[in-house]
């Protein structure tokens, strides 16, 4: 297979870290997950350097990892990518996992003006997609143009808030969209995210939902951005639209958080400025012939990535194993799929591809959460596995 859709545009120039399920007999007698490095000559186990990705990112710089004598070769990049896309044939083969392990998985909401409008639409529609088109037109005229170039928390933002309250157009989503404090929530429990080639899950109670393609910041315990990945913050629009208090029900379901395919560390080939300028492309293809393509640009975000990190990890909240932070999405699909005025919603079997020039491609297929493989490998399982493989020091 060709790797053009998996690798960054600059191929192997950057430091690409992943996690791999290592079958028994590949690098030892016991199977288990290992952090690994992606190189042109293959994917190599880093479990002997550090047993977890969280520890690797905490203790190892990009320059140190480049200088390391890498361990056991797990296979060619092509072979492991192919294994990862064949979910039903993975058993006994090395395949990619989400690159996260012990990091907390947090997410920021309404960080782009267009997605801010869509959250207000969901709220006013009460989760009913049939009302969305009419409300969208009304809000675009009443609010949309006023949000251009508004800096959250500024005096101009406060003046706009007062005006919108006076006009009866204020919303709790506008508060986190243009107010001083970002929306930051926990997306999923530690170790529950899925990775490249896995199914992503939609709760079967939902009738209006969508993917949310995002850049995911990887942050060390000191609050420094050390790398980035791609993510799909799967969203149930009808559930959150009924009440913001249903955010957990809308966001945290089995297989509802995908991150991958790898973490690219910040270095000379991928700087913070590169990250700020990433364009994220989305393509959804359905078994019904539906094809949707769109993109989101990080240079349109309303809050700088460093501000989002500072609002998440600080003197008031620490993350000793680091964190992964979804930065929000510009993308909120409104293209009709099933009927005029009903907008977009997923069908089971949809293929979702999220890609950027520096971060490769995250690919998943959509199923219902109760049909996706259950989350069964937790923290105690990981610790016992690492102990049995002699990787805990």
C-alpha positions as a Markdown table, in Angstrom:
| # | Residue | x | y | z |
|---|---|---|---|---|
| 1 | Unk | 0.0 | 0.0 | 0.0 |
| 2 | Unk | 1.0 | 3.6 | -0.5 |
| 3 | Unk | 1.8 | 5.6 | 2.7 |
| 4 | Unk | 1.0 | 9.0 | 1.3 |
| 5 | Unk | -2.3 | 9.2 | 3.2 |
| 6 | Unk | -0.7 | 8.1 | 6.5 |
| 7 | Unk | 2.6 | 10.0 | 6.7 |
| 8 | Unk | 3.1 | 13.8 | 6.8 |
| 9 | Unk | 4.0 | 15.5 | 3.6 |
| 10 | Unk | 7.7 | 15.6 | 4.6 |
| 11 | Unk | 7.7 | 11.9 | 5.2 |
| 12 | Unk | 10.1 | 10.7 | 7.9 |
| 13 | Unk | 11.8 | 14.1 | 8.5 |
| 14 | Unk | 10.1 | 14.7 | 11.9 |
| 15 | Unk | 10.1 | 12.7 | 15.1 |
| 16 | Unk | 7.0 | 10.5 | 14.9 |
| 17 | Unk | 6.1 | 8.5 | 18.0 |
| 18 | Unk | 3.3 | 5.9 | 18.2 |
| 19 | Unk | 2.1 | 3.1 | 20.4 |
| 20 | Unk | 1.9 | -0.5 | 19.0 |
| 21 | Unk | 0.3 | -3.6 | 20.3 |
| 22 | Unk | 3.2 | -6.0 | 20.3 |
| 23 | Unk | 2.1 | -9.7 | 20.0 |
| 24 | Unk | 3.7 | -12.4 | 22.0 |
| 25 | Unk | 6.9 | -13.7 | 20.4 |
| 26 | Unk | 7.6 | -10.5 | 18.5 |
| 27 | Unk | 10.0 | -8.9 | 21.0 |
| 28 | Unk | 9.4 | -11.1 | 24.0 |
| 29 | Unk | 7.2 | -13.9 | 25.3 |
| 30 | Unk | 4.3 | -11.7 | 26.6 |
| 31 | Unk | 2.1 | -9.5 | 24.4 |
| 32 | Unk | 1.4 | -5.8 | 25.4 |
| 33 | Unk | 1.4 | -2.2 | 24.3 |
| 34 | Unk | 4.7 | -0.3 | 23.8 |
| 35 | Unk | 5.7 | 3.2 | 22.8 |
| 36 | Unk | 7.5 | 3.1 | 19.5 |
| 37 | Unk | 9.2 | 5.3 | 16.9 |
| 38 | Unk | 8.3 | 5.5 | 13.2 |
| 39 | Unk | 11.3 | 5.5 | 10.9 |
| 40 | Unk | 11.8 | 4.8 | 7.2 |
| 41 | Unk | 13.4 | 1.5 | 7.9 |
| 42 | Unk | 10.5 | 0.4 | 10.2 |
| 43 | Unk | 8.7 | 0.9 | 13.5 |
| 44 | Unk | 10.9 | 0.2 | 16.6 |
| 45 | Unk | 9.9 | -0.6 | 20.1 |
| 46 | Unk | 10.9 | 2.0 | 22.7 |
| 47 | Unk | 9.6 | 0.1 | 25.7 |
| 48 | Unk | 13.1 | -0.4 | 27.1 |
| 49 | Unk | 13.7 | 3.4 | 27.0 |
| 50 | Unk | 10.5 | 4.2 | 28.9 |
| 51 | Unk | 7.5 | 1.8 | 29.4 |
| 52 | Unk | 4.8 | 4.3 | 28.6 |
| 53 | Unk | 4.3 | 7.2 | 26.2 |
| 54 | Unk | 3.6 | 9.5 | 29.1 |
| 55 | Unk | 7.0 | 8.7 | 30.7 |
| 56 | Unk | 8.7 | 9.0 | 27.3 |
| 57 | Unk | 7.3 | 12.5 | 26.7 |
| 58 | Unk | 8.1 | 13.5 | 30.3 |
| 59 | Unk | 11.7 | 12.3 | 30.3 |
| 60 | Unk | 13.0 | 12.3 | 26.7 |
| 61 | Unk | 13.5 | 15.2 | 24.3 |
| 62 | Unk | 13.3 | 14.8 | 20.5 |
| 63 | Unk | 17.1 | 15.1 | 20.3 |
| 64 | Unk | 17.6 | 12.4 | 22.8 |
| 65 | Unk | 15.2 | 10.1 | 21.0 |
| 66 | Unk | 17.0 | 10.7 | 17.7 |
| 67 | Unk | 20.3 | 9.6 | 19.4 |
| 68 | Unk | 18.8 | 6.5 | 21.1 |
| 69 | Unk | 19.8 | 3.1 | 19.9 |
| 70 | Unk | 16.4 | 1.9 | 19.1 |
| 71 | Unk | 15.2 | -1.5 | 20.2 |
| 72 | Unk | 13.3 | -4.4 | 18.6 |
| 73 | Unk | 12.0 | -3.8 | 15.1 |
| 74 | Unk | 8.3 | -4.5 | 15.2 |
| 75 | Unk | 7.8 | -4.5 | 11.4 |
| 76 | Unk | 7.8 | -2.2 | 8.4 |
| 77 | Unk | 5.6 | 0.9 | 8.5 |
| 78 | Unk | 3.6 | -0.4 | 5.6 |
| 79 | Unk | 2.9 | -3.7 | 7.3 |
| 80 | Unk | 1.8 | -2.2 | 10.6 |
| 81 | Unk | -0.4 | 0.4 | 8.9 |
| 82 | Unk | -2.1 | -2.4 | 6.9 |
| 83 | Unk | -2.6 | -4.5 | 10.0 |
| 84 | Unk | -4.2 | -1.5 | 11.8 |
| 85 | Unk | -6.8 | -0.9 | 9.0 |
| 86 | Unk | -7.9 | -4.6 | 9.1 |
| 87 | Unk | -9.6 | -4.6 | 12.5 |
| 88 | Unk | -11.0 | -8.1 | 12.2 |
| 89 | Unk | -7.6 | -9.6 | 11.3 |
| 90 | Unk | -5.3 | -7.9 | 13.9 |
| 91 | Unk | -5.0 | -10.7 | 16.3 |
| 92 | Unk | -1.5 | -11.9 | 16.5 |
| 93 | Unk | -0.2 | -9.0 | 14.4 |
| 94 | Unk | 1.5 | -5.8 | 15.5 |
| 95 | Unk | -0.9 | -2.9 | 15.0 |
| 96 | Unk | -1.2 | 0.8 | 15.9 |
| 97 | Unk | -3.0 | 1.9 | 19.1 |
| 98 | Unk | -3.8 | 5.5 | 20.0 |
| 99 | Unk | -0.5 | 7.2 | 20.8 |
| 100 | Unk | -1.8 | 8.2 | 24.3 |
| 101 | Unk | -1.7 | 6.1 | 27.4 |
| 102 | Unk | -1.5 | 7.7 | 30.9 |
| 103 | Unk | -2.2 | 11.3 | 29.8 |
| 104 | Unk | -5.5 | 13.0 | 30.8 |
| 105 | Unk | -7.6 | 13.6 | 27.7 |
| 106 | Unk | -9.1 | 17.1 | 27.8 |
| 107 | Unk | -11.0 | 19.1 | 25.2 |
| 108 | Unk | -11.7 | 22.8 | 24.5 |
| 109 | Unk | -15.1 | 23.8 | 23.0 |
| 110 | Unk | -16.3 | 26.7 | 20.9 |
| 111 | Unk | -12.9 | 28.0 | 20.0 |
| 112 | Unk | -13.9 | 28.9 | 16.4 |
| 113 | Unk | -16.7 | 31.4 | 15.4 |
| 114 | Unk | -18.5 | 29.0 | 13.1 |
| 115 | Unk | -18.6 | 26.2 | 15.6 |
| 116 | Unk | -19.8 | 28.8 | 18.2 |
| 117 | Unk | -22.7 | 29.6 | 16.0 |
| 118 | Unk | -23.5 | 25.9 | 15.6 |
| 119 | Unk | -23.5 | 25.4 | 19.4 |
| 120 | Unk | -26.0 | 28.2 | 19.8 |
| 121 | Unk | -28.1 | 26.6 | 17.0 |
| 122 | Unk | -28.2 | 23.3 | 18.8 |
| 123 | Unk | -29.2 | 25.1 | 22.0 |
| 124 | Unk | -32.0 | 27.0 | 20.4 |
| 125 | Unk | -33.2 | 24.0 | 18.3 |
| 126 | Unk | -33.4 | 21.9 | 21.5 |
| 127 | Unk | -31.5 | 19.1 | 19.6 |
| 128 | Unk | -34.0 | 19.1 | 16.7 |
| 129 | Unk | -32.1 | 19.1 | 13.4 |
| 130 | Unk | -35.3 | 20.1 | 11.5 |
| 131 | Unk | -35.2 | 23.6 | 13.1 |
| 132 | Unk | -31.5 | 24.1 | 12.5 |
| 133 | Unk | -31.6 | 25.6 | 9.0 |
| 134 | Unk | -34.0 | 28.4 | 9.9 |
| 135 | Unk | -32.1 | 29.3 | 13.2 |
| 136 | Unk | -28.8 | 29.2 | 11.3 |
| 137 | Unk | -30.0 | 31.9 | 8.9 |
| 138 | Unk | -31.3 | 34.1 | 11.7 |
| 139 | Unk | -28.1 | 33.8 | 13.8 |
| 140 | Unk | -25.8 | 34.4 | 10.9 |
| 141 | Unk | -27.4 | 37.8 | 10.4 |
| 142 | Unk | -27.8 | 38.6 | 14.0 |
| 143 | Unk | -24.5 | 37.3 | 15.5 |
| 144 | Unk | -22.2 | 35.9 | 12.9 |
| 145 | Unk | -20.7 | 39.1 | 11.5 |
| 146 | Unk | -20.2 | 40.6 | 14.9 |
| 147 | Unk | -17.9 | 37.8 | 16.0 |
| 148 | Unk | -15.2 | 38.6 | 13.4 |
| 149 | Unk | -11.9 | 39.5 | 15.0 |
| 150 | Unk | -13.4 | 39.6 | 18.5 |
| 151 | Unk | -10.7 | 38.7 | 21.1 |
| 152 | Unk | -12.2 | 36.6 | 23.9 |
| 153 | Unk | -12.2 | 38.5 | 27.2 |
| 154 | Unk | -11.5 | 41.9 | 25.7 |
| 155 | Unk | -13.4 | 45.1 | 26.2 |
| 156 | Unk | -14.9 | 44.7 | 22.8 |
| 157 | Unk | -16.1 | 41.3 | 23.7 |
| 158 | Unk | -17.7 | 42.6 | 26.8 |
| 159 | Unk | -19.5 | 45.4 | 24.8 |
| 160 | Unk | -20.8 | 42.8 | 22.4 |
| 161 | Unk | -22.0 | 40.6 | 25.3 |
| 162 | Unk | -24.0 | 43.5 | 26.7 |
| 163 | Unk | -25.5 | 44.3 | 23.3 |
| 164 | Unk | -26.5 | 40.6 | 22.7 |
| 165 | Unk | -28.0 | 40.4 | 26.2 |
| 166 | Unk | -30.1 | 43.5 | 25.5 |
| 167 | Unk | -31.3 | 42.0 | 22.2 |
| 168 | Unk | -32.2 | 38.6 | 23.8 |
| 169 | Unk | -29.5 | 36.7 | 21.8 |
| 170 | Unk | -27.1 | 35.8 | 24.6 |
| 171 | Unk | -26.1 | 32.2 | 25.2 |
| 172 | Unk | -24.0 | 30.1 | 27.6 |
| 173 | Unk | -22.0 | 29.1 | 24.5 |
| 174 | Unk | -21.2 | 32.8 | 23.7 |
| 175 | Unk | -20.0 | 33.1 | 27.3 |
| 176 | Unk | -17.2 | 30.6 | 26.7 |
| 177 | Unk | -16.8 | 31.6 | 23.1 |
| 178 | Unk | -16.0 | 35.3 | 23.7 |
| 179 | Unk | -15.7 | 35.5 | 27.5 |
| 180 | Unk | -12.4 | 35.4 | 29.4 |
| 181 | Unk | -12.6 | 31.7 | 30.3 |
| 182 | Unk | -12.3 | 28.9 | 27.7 |
| 183 | Unk | -14.5 | 25.8 | 27.9 |
| 184 | Unk | -12.3 | 22.9 | 29.0 |
| 185 | Unk | -13.8 | 19.5 | 29.7 |
| 186 | Unk | -12.7 | 15.9 | 30.1 |
| 187 | Unk | -13.3 | 14.1 | 26.8 |
| 188 | Unk | -12.7 | 10.5 | 28.0 |
| 189 | Unk | -11.1 | 8.4 | 30.7 |
| 190 | Unk | -7.4 | 7.6 | 30.6 |
| 191 | Unk | -6.6 | 4.7 | 28.3 |
| 192 | Unk | -10.1 | 4.7 | 26.7 |
| 193 | Unk | -9.3 | 6.6 | 23.5 |
| 194 | Unk | -9.1 | 4.6 | 20.2 |
| 195 | Unk | -6.5 | 5.0 | 17.4 |
| 196 | Unk | -5.8 | 4.7 | 13.7 |
| 197 | Unk | -8.0 | 2.1 | 12.0 |
| 198 | Unk | -10.2 | 1.6 | 15.0 |
| 199 | Unk | -14.0 | 2.0 | 15.0 |
| 200 | Unk | -15.4 | 5.2 | 16.4 |
| 201 | Unk | -18.6 | 5.0 | 18.3 |
| 202 | Unk | -21.9 | 6.9 | 18.0 |
| 203 | Unk | -24.4 | 6.3 | 20.9 |
| 204 | Unk | -27.4 | 4.7 | 19.3 |
| 205 | Unk | -29.8 | 7.1 | 21.1 |
| 206 | Unk | -28.5 | 9.9 | 18.8 |
| 207 | Unk | -30.2 | 11.0 | 15.5 |
| 208 | Unk | -28.0 | 14.1 | 14.9 |
| 209 | Unk | -24.3 | 13.8 | 15.2 |
| 210 | Unk | -21.0 | 14.5 | 13.5 |
| 211 | Unk | -17.2 | 14.1 | 13.7 |
| 212 | Unk | -15.1 | 17.0 | 15.0 |
| 213 | Unk | -11.7 | 17.0 | 13.4 |
| 214 | Unk | -9.2 | 18.7 | 15.6 |
| 215 | Unk | -5.5 | 19.3 | 16.3 |
| 216 | Unk | -4.6 | 17.7 | 19.6 |
| 217 | Unk | -1.9 | 19.3 | 21.7 |
| 218 | Unk | 0.4 | 16.9 | 23.7 |
| 219 | Unk | 1.5 | 18.7 | 26.9 |
| 220 | Unk | 4.1 | 17.5 | 29.5 |
| 221 | Unk | 3.6 | 17.9 | 33.2 |
| 222 | Unk | 5.3 | 21.3 | 33.2 |
| 223 | Unk | 2.7 | 22.7 | 30.9 |
| 224 | Unk | 4.9 | 22.7 | 27.8 |
| 225 | Unk | 3.5 | 21.7 | 24.4 |
| 226 | Unk | 5.9 | 19.0 | 23.3 |
| 227 | Unk | 4.0 | 17.7 | 20.3 |
| 228 | Unk | 0.7 | 17.2 | 18.5 |
| 229 | Unk | -1.6 | 14.7 | 17.0 |
| 230 | Unk | -5.0 | 14.6 | 15.2 |
| 231 | Unk | -8.2 | 13.8 | 16.9 |
| 232 | Unk | -11.9 | 13.1 | 16.3 |
| 233 | Unk | -14.0 | 14.5 | 19.1 |
| 234 | Unk | -17.2 | 12.6 | 18.1 |
| 235 | Unk | -20.2 | 14.7 | 19.0 |
| 236 | Unk | -23.9 | 14.0 | 19.5 |
| 237 | Unk | -25.5 | 17.3 | 18.5 |
| 238 | Unk | -29.1 | 16.4 | 19.5 |
| 239 | Unk | -28.1 | 15.3 | 23.0 |
| 240 | Unk | -26.0 | 18.3 | 23.9 |
| 241 | Unk | -28.6 | 20.6 | 22.2 |
| 242 | Unk | -31.2 | 19.5 | 24.7 |
| 243 | Unk | -29.1 | 20.7 | 27.6 |
| 244 | Unk | -25.4 | 21.6 | 28.2 |
| 245 | Unk | -25.6 | 19.5 | 31.3 |
| 246 | Unk | -25.8 | 16.5 | 29.0 |
| 247 | Unk | -22.3 | 17.2 | 27.7 |
| 248 | Unk | -20.9 | 14.0 | 29.2 |
| 249 | Unk | -23.7 | 11.9 | 27.6 |
| 250 | Unk | -22.9 | 13.6 | 24.2 |
| 251 | Unk | -19.2 | 13.4 | 24.4 |
| 252 | Unk | -18.1 | 10.4 | 26.4 |
| 253 | Unk | -19.2 | 7.1 | 25.0 |
| 254 | Unk | -17.4 | 3.9 | 24.1 |
| 255 | Unk | -15.0 | 4.6 | 21.2 |
| 256 | Unk | -16.1 | 8.3 | 20.9 |
| 257 | Unk | -12.6 | 9.7 | 21.1 |
| 258 | Unk | -10.0 | 8.9 | 18.4 |
| 259 | Unk | -6.4 | 10.2 | 18.5 |
| 260 | Unk | -3.6 | 9.4 | 16.1 |
| 261 | Unk | -2.1 | 8.1 | 14.0 |
| 262 | Unk | 1.1 | 9.3 | 15.9 |
| 263 | Unk | 2.5 | 12.1 | 18.0 |
| 264 | Unk | 4.8 | 14.4 | 16.1 |
| 265 | Unk | 7.2 | 16.1 | 18.5 |
| 266 | Unk | 8.0 | 19.8 | 18.2 |
| 267 | Unk | 11.5 | 20.3 | 16.7 |
| 268 | Unk | 13.1 | 22.2 | 13.8 |
| 269 | Unk | 10.8 | 20.4 | 11.3 |
| 270 | Unk | 7.6 | 21.1 | 13.2 |
| 271 | Unk | 7.5 | 24.2 | 15.3 |
| 272 | Unk | 4.8 | 25.9 | 17.3 |
| 273 | Unk | 4.3 | 28.3 | 14.4 |
| 274 | Unk | 3.7 | 25.3 | 12.1 |
| 275 | Unk | 1.2 | 24.0 | 14.5 |
| 276 | Unk | -0.6 | 27.4 | 14.6 |
| 277 | Unk | -0.9 | 27.3 | 10.8 |
| 278 | Unk | -2.2 | 23.7 | 10.4 |
| 279 | Unk | -5.0 | 23.1 | 8.0 |
| 280 | Unk | -7.1 | 20.1 | 8.9 |
| 281 | Unk | -8.9 | 18.4 | 6.1 |
| 282 | Unk | -11.9 | 16.1 | 6.6 |
| 283 | Unk | -13.4 | 13.6 | 4.2 |
| 284 | Unk | -16.5 | 11.5 | 5.0 |
| 285 | Unk | -17.5 | 8.8 | 2.6 |
| 286 | Unk | -20.6 | 6.7 | 3.2 |
| 287 | Unk | -21.7 | 3.3 | 2.0 |
| 288 | Unk | -24.7 | 5.2 | 0.5 |
| 289 | Unk | -22.4 | 7.1 | -1.9 |
| 290 | Unk | -22.4 | 10.2 | 0.3 |
| 291 | Unk | -19.2 | 12.2 | 0.0 |
| 292 | Unk | -18.4 | 15.3 | 2.1 |
| 293 | Unk | -15.1 | 17.2 | 2.1 |
| 294 | Unk | -14.3 | 20.2 | 4.2 |
| 295 | Unk | -11.4 | 21.8 | 6.1 |
| 296 | Unk | -10.6 | 23.7 | 9.2 |
| 297 | Unk | -7.6 | 26.1 | 9.6 |
| 298 | Unk | -5.9 | 26.6 | 13.0 |
| 299 | Unk | -5.1 | 30.2 | 12.1 |
| 300 | Unk | -8.8 | 31.0 | 12.5 |
| 301 | Unk | -8.9 | 29.9 | 16.2 |
| 302 | Unk | -10.2 | 32.5 | 18.6 |
| 303 | Unk | -7.7 | 31.6 | 21.4 |
| 304 | Unk | -4.1 | 30.9 | 20.9 |
| 305 | Unk | -3.0 | 27.3 | 21.7 |
| 306 | Unk | -0.7 | 28.5 | 24.5 |
| 307 | Unk | -3.6 | 30.3 | 26.1 |
| 308 | Unk | -5.7 | 27.1 | 25.9 |
| 309 | Unk | -2.9 | 25.1 | 27.6 |
| 310 | Unk | -2.4 | 27.8 | 30.3 |
| 311 | Unk | -6.2 | 27.7 | 31.1 |
| 312 | Unk | -6.0 | 23.9 | 31.5 |
| 313 | Unk | -2.7 | 23.2 | 33.4 |
| 314 | Unk | -1.6 | 25.8 | 35.9 |
| 315 | Unk | -1.2 | 26.4 | 39.7 |
| 316 | Unk | -4.8 | 25.5 | 40.1 |
| 317 | Unk | -4.7 | 22.2 | 38.3 |
| 318 | Unk | -1.8 | 19.8 | 37.7 |
| 319 | Unk | -1.4 | 16.8 | 35.4 |
| 320 | Unk | 1.6 | 14.7 | 36.6 |
| 321 | Unk | 1.4 | 12.4 | 33.6 |
| 322 | Unk | 0.8 | 15.2 | 31.1 |
| 323 | Unk | -2.3 | 15.7 | 29.0 |
| 324 | Unk | -3.7 | 15.7 | 25.5 |
| 325 | Unk | -5.8 | 18.7 | 24.7 |
| 326 | Unk | -8.3 | 18.9 | 21.8 |
| 327 | Unk | -8.2 | 22.5 | 20.6 |
| 328 | Unk | -11.7 | 22.7 | 19.1 |
| 329 | Unk | -13.0 | 22.6 | 15.5 |
| 330 | Unk | -14.0 | 25.0 | 12.8 |
| 331 | Unk | -16.0 | 22.2 | 11.2 |
| 332 | Unk | -19.7 | 21.8 | 11.9 |
| 333 | Unk | -21.3 | 20.1 | 8.9 |
| 334 | Unk | -24.6 | 21.5 | 7.7 |
| 335 | Unk | -24.7 | 19.8 | 4.2 |
| 336 | Unk | -28.1 | 17.9 | 3.9 |
| 337 | Unk | -27.7 | 14.2 | 3.8 |
| 338 | Unk | -31.1 | 12.4 | 4.4 |
| 339 | Unk | -33.6 | 15.1 | 3.6 |
| 340 | Unk | -33.7 | 18.9 | 2.8 |
| 341 | Unk | -33.2 | 21.0 | 5.9 |
| 342 | Unk | -32.0 | 18.1 | 8.1 |
| 343 | Unk | -28.3 | 18.8 | 7.7 |
| 344 | Unk | -25.6 | 16.1 | 8.2 |
| 345 | Unk | -25.6 | 13.1 | 10.5 |
| 346 | Unk | -23.5 | 10.0 | 10.4 |
| 347 | Unk | -24.6 | 6.6 | 9.0 |
| 348 | Unk | -23.1 | 3.4 | 10.3 |
| 349 | Unk | -20.2 | 2.4 | 8.1 |
| 350 | Unk | -19.0 | 5.9 | 7.3 |
| 351 | Unk | -15.3 | 6.2 | 6.7 |
| 352 | Unk | -13.8 | 9.3 | 8.3 |
| 353 | Unk | -10.4 | 10.6 | 7.3 |
| 354 | Unk | -8.8 | 13.5 | 9.1 |
| 355 | Unk | -5.5 | 14.8 | 7.6 |
| 356 | Unk | -3.0 | 17.6 | 7.9 |
| 357 | Unk | 0.3 | 18.3 | 6.2 |
| 358 | Unk | 2.5 | 17.8 | 9.3 |
| 359 | Unk | 0.4 | 15.3 | 11.2 |
| 360 | Unk | -0.5 | 12.6 | 8.7 |
| 361 | Unk | -3.9 | 11.0 | 8.5 |
| 362 | Unk | -6.3 | 9.6 | 11.2 |
| 363 | Unk | -8.7 | 7.1 | 9.6 |
| 364 | Unk | -11.7 | 5.4 | 11.3 |
| 365 | Unk | -15.0 | 3.8 | 10.5 |
| 366 | Unk | -18.2 | 4.7 | 12.3 |
| 367 | Unk | -20.3 | 2.2 | 14.2 |
| 368 | Unk | -22.6 | 2.3 | 17.3 |
| 369 | Unk | -20.8 | 2.6 | 20.6 |
| 370 | Unk | -22.3 | -0.7 | 21.9 |
| 371 | Unk | -21.1 | -2.5 | 18.7 |
| 372 | Unk | -17.5 | -1.1 | 18.9 |
| 373 | Unk | -15.0 | -3.3 | 20.7 |
| 374 | Unk | -15.6 | -2.7 | 24.4 |
| 375 | Unk | -12.9 | -0.8 | 26.4 |
| 376 | Unk | -11.4 | -3.7 | 28.5 |
| 377 | Unk | -7.7 | -2.7 | 29.0 |
| 378 | Unk | -7.5 | -0.3 | 32.0 |
| 379 | Unk | -4.9 | 1.1 | 34.2 |
| 380 | Unk | -4.5 | -2.0 | 36.4 |
| 381 | Unk | -4.2 | -4.1 | 33.3 |
| 382 | Unk | -1.5 | -1.9 | 31.9 |
| 383 | Unk | 0.5 | -1.9 | 35.2 |
| 384 | Unk | 0.2 | -5.7 | 35.5 |
| 385 | Unk | 1.3 | -6.1 | 31.8 |
| 386 | Unk | 4.3 | -3.9 | 32.1 |
| 387 | Unk | 5.3 | -5.7 | 35.3 |
| 388 | Unk | 5.0 | -9.1 | 33.7 |
| 389 | Unk | 7.2 | -7.9 | 30.7 |
| 390 | Unk | 9.9 | -6.6 | 33.1 |
| 391 | Unk | 9.4 | -3.0 | 31.9 |
| 392 | Unk | 8.8 | -1.3 | 35.2 |
| 393 | Unk | 12.0 | 0.0 | 36.8 |
